[in-house]
Amino acid sequence: MKVHLALGPGLLENVYEACLRHELASRGLSVEHQVPVPVRYGGITVDAGYRLDLLVEDRVVVELKSVKAIEAIHRAQLLTYLKLSGKRLGLLINLNVVHLKTGIKRMVFG
């Protein structure tokens, strides 16, 4: 919330990502960014260029958006990332909102 209060809505996702990563790390949390997510199919591994925006404490996948509204495809994307990464918990955060609490969706896979 601190990042959103300071910057407000309307910026690009990569700006929010860098600032959120800094904020979480400054609080002592382990944060990886742009973590590759390979696709495994039929005994092969395909690097299709998928990346997790943030992975916090090796447990929570954070997918950031800066869009007019969260759509079903955004939820599906996060669920797919959870499945492919083997993680259970994810946050879908749309930062292009006036009040951040309306832009956060918590999702659990499995």
C-alpha positions, 0 to 999 in steps of 0.5 A: 500500500505504501508504494501505491500511496506514494505513486498513485495509479497510472504508471507502468507495471515495471515501475510498480514492480521495482518499487514494490521489490525495493519496499519488500526487500527493505522490510527483510523479505526475500524477493525475486523478480522476473523469475522464469517459469518453464512449461513442461510437456510430454517429457520436454521443457519449453522456455516460452518466456513466461516470468513471475513478476515477483516471488516473495519468500519463495512462497507467494507469486505476485502478478502485477497489473496496471489495467482498467479492470481485472479480467478473467484472463488475468485470474487464469494467468495467475492460476497457470503461473501457480500451477507451472511454478508449483506454488500455491498462493498468489496475489493479483494486484491491479495498481491502476485503481484509486483505492488499492484494496479494490485491486488486490485478489488473493488466489490459491491453487489446488 
